[in-house]
Every structure is written in C-alpha cells, then in structure tokens.
Amino acid sequence: MDALITRRHLLAVGVGGIASLAGCQSVLASEVSAVVHVLNATEQSQDAYLELTRPDDESFQKARILPIESGVAERVELSVSPGSYEMMVNIDDVDPRPEKTVKWKITEDECSKVKYWTITPAETGLNLQLVEQNCDSSD
C-alpha cells in the first residue's frame, strides 16, 4: 500500500507542477475557481483521493490526496476553465474501497462551481456519496 500512496503523491505533485508551467498566462484570464468539499462523517480519519480530468483533453489532470480527520470537512479549490469534466473520488486504506466518478459541467454560474461529497459508515465498510445541491434560483 505504501507504493500506491507514494505514486499518488508523485502524480499529484507532478501533474500540478506541469499544469502550472504549461501556458499559465494564456489560461489564467478564462479560469474560474471550482470548489470541492469532502466531509468525513465516520469515526476514523480517512484518506480521500480526488482526480479531475477532461474527457476532451487527455493531458489535463488535477489530483489531490486529502487526509481528513473524523468529523471534518476538507475544502479543495481548483482553478479550471469552464467546461465538462470528470471527477473521481475514492477512499484509500479500506476494503472494499469506495470509488465514484461523476460528470461535472463547470460554468460561470456560482452554483455549478461547487460539489459536496460525504464519507459515511455503511454495513459493508464506507459509503461515498455526492450530495446534490439545489441550484434552482426561484424561491
């Protein structure tokens, strides 16, 4: 398991470094700030792995490892261009390992830029769930 975590740390650092060097000046003007919240509602600390990719751009990847204490929500802010993404989240060091991938369309609209995940206990281990928010502007 140590080798897996080490590879992920290297991947997250390497991808982040390459992305920040490649054309950052031309992209900065069109980027928005997307935010992912991951709440650990279990009785133990968990390590979540978050990966954001673009289906239309194989070279785009942002990844983070989130050590999350029990009862705490971690917040990750990502600078991205508006567009269609896939976000994968999994929980390390448990068997079976919960993993989910969702499509995420990020626009200039504030509601589209935020996602909420929860990690909860389940009979078979842990449950990983995307909490859908109501973005309807009508009251």
Secondary structure by P-SEA (a helix, b strand, c coil): caaaaaaaaaaaaaaaaaaaacccccccccbbbbbbbbbccccbbbbbbbbbbbcccccbbbbbbbbccccbbbbbbbbbccccbbbbbbbcccccbbbbbbbbbbcccccccbbbbbbbbccccbbbbbbbbbccccc
